[in-house]
Amino acid sequence: MKEIIKVSHLSKSFEDNPIIKDISFSVNEGEIFIILGKNGAGKTTLIKMLLHILAQDSGEIDYYGQAIATYGQKLYEMTSAVLENAENTYGYLTAIENIEYFAALYQRKIKKQEILQLLEQFDLAEAANKRVFNFSRGMKQKLSIICSLLNDAKILFLDEPTLGLDFKANRDLLDMVKKMSKEHNKTIILTTHQTDVIKSLADRVLLLNKGEISFLGKYESFIQENSLVYYLINTNTDSYQLTDENLADEKLKKLIEEGEKIISYEKHDRSIEEILIDYYKGG
Ligand SMILES: Nc1ncnc2c1ncn2[C@@H]1O[C@H](COP(=O)(O)OP(=O)(O)OP(=O)(O)O)[C@@H](O)[C@H]1O
């Protein structure tokens, strides 16, 4: 697997407040790499450094073995980004005009038919000729994503891309991201708080905690290493959680002997939500 981004000993503080502390990792070509961490963990800060929008205090970021600073304008041909709350679209232009504008910016010829198809795909066809300042947040987000896809960049950064999207748009976006990675070999670096996004997309995850990496590896390993089976007994007055099956059986017998009314007795696998809550509590 080809390594395309290499981050070494990266650090960043804001007003003496360390946000990223000496982290190192690399991103491989064609993978979907998800950066996780609770609110304020430094995900957006990290992405901005990877895009050279924000300068690091120390450490190196290399693209294809070459320092990020040497790329200049070329970095913007190689990468594309939809940042959190970013208003990359223009309110006084219509949806079609925005797409035409961005296509021209990226020197890409695009036919009206193709624009309409893109809008259709994201359920924006009806708003094609409406000015964007009247759009809802979700509609603007969808249009931003369409525009970010126009430069055909090899590396795509998506900061909470599904925020504000309705169910269908969410599903369409996940399908599209998966297709870009698996069929078009694009590298996707994404942040999200939504576990359906992690579950359906993640090849590898990086978990930021107090500015450090608390997990880096394949999504399957993340789940396996943190997996936990437990047994849950619910009575009409209380609930008991035990990790050992024999102890759970004994507890159940005892409760029955004591005359407790058992509502349910279930085996559970710890979910990704529970795993992340535990990590985030620790940070
Ligand atoms: N320009 C800045 N000046 C000062 N502090 C900043 C600046 N940008 C970010 N921070 C702080 O750095 C920390 C990390 O912010 P960041 O936006 O990277 O977090 P995040 O992981 O993306 O959070 P969220 O999940 O809420 O989007 C926060 O405490 C934030 O207040």
PDBQT file of the ligand as one rigid body, heavy atoms in Angstrom, charges set to zero:
ROOT
HETATM    1  N1  LIG A 301      -7.868  29.789  16.064  1.00  0.00    +0.000 N 
HETATM    2  C1  LIG A 301      -7.978  29.308  17.306  1.00  0.00    +0.000 A 
HETATM    3  N2  LIG A 301      -7.560  30.034  18.375  1.00  0.00    +0.000 NA
HETATM    4  C2  LIG A 301      -7.646  29.555  19.635  1.00  0.00    +0.000 A 
HETATM    5  N3  LIG A 301      -8.141  28.342  19.938  1.00  0.00    +0.000 NA
HETATM    6  C3  LIG A 301      -8.568  27.569  18.936  1.00  0.00    +0.000 A 
HETATM    7  C4  LIG A 301      -8.517  28.015  17.548  1.00  0.00    +0.000 A 
HETATM    8  N4  LIG A 301      -9.000  27.018  16.761  1.00  0.00    +0.000 NA
HETATM    9  C5  LIG A 301      -9.353  26.007  17.587  1.00  0.00    +0.000 A 
HETATM   10  N5  LIG A 301      -9.095  26.341  18.887  1.00  0.00    +0.000 N 
HETATM   11  C6  LIG A 301      -9.305  25.467  20.058  1.00  0.00    +0.000 C 
HETATM   12  O1  LIG A 301      -8.623  24.250  19.814  1.00  0.00    +0.000 OA
HETATM   13  C7  LIG A 301      -9.381  23.152  20.316  1.00  0.00    +0.000 C 
HETATM   14  C8  LIG A 301      -9.600  22.147  19.203  1.00  0.00    +0.000 C 
HETATM   15  O2  LIG A 301     -10.512  22.691  18.262  1.00  0.00    +0.000 OA
HETATM   16  P1  LIG A 301     -10.953  21.904  16.966  1.00  0.00    +0.000 P 
HETATM   17  O3  LIG A 301     -11.917  22.757  16.223  1.00  0.00    +0.000 OA
HETATM   18  O4  LIG A 301      -9.746  21.442  16.248  1.00  0.00    +0.000 OA
HETATM   19  O5  LIG A 301     -11.689  20.640  17.612  1.00  0.00    +0.000 OA
HETATM   20  P2  LIG A 301     -12.560  19.500  16.928  1.00  0.00    +0.000 P 
HETATM   21  O6  LIG A 301     -12.009  18.200  17.383  1.00  0.00    +0.000 OA
HETATM   22  O7  LIG A 301     -12.634  19.732  15.455  1.00  0.00    +0.000 OA
HETATM   23  O8  LIG A 301     -13.961  19.757  17.626  1.00  0.00    +0.000 OA
HETATM   24  P3  LIG A 301     -15.504  19.499  17.149  1.00  0.00    +0.000 P 
HETATM   25  O9  LIG A 301     -15.720  18.031  17.183  1.00  0.00    +0.000 OA
HETATM   26  O10 LIG A 301     -16.272  20.210  18.180  1.00  0.00    +0.000 OA
HETATM   27  O11 LIG A 301     -15.641  20.099  15.770  1.00  0.00    +0.000 OA
HETATM   28  C9  LIG A 301     -10.644  23.749  20.916  1.00  0.00    +0.000 C 
HETATM   29  O12 LIG A 301     -10.449  23.893  22.302  1.00  0.00    +0.000 OA
HETATM   30  C10 LIG A 301     -10.763  25.091  20.243  1.00  0.00    +0.000 C 
HETATM   31  O13 LIG A 301     -11.423  26.009  21.077  1.00  0.00    +0.000 OA
ENDROOT
TORSDOF 0
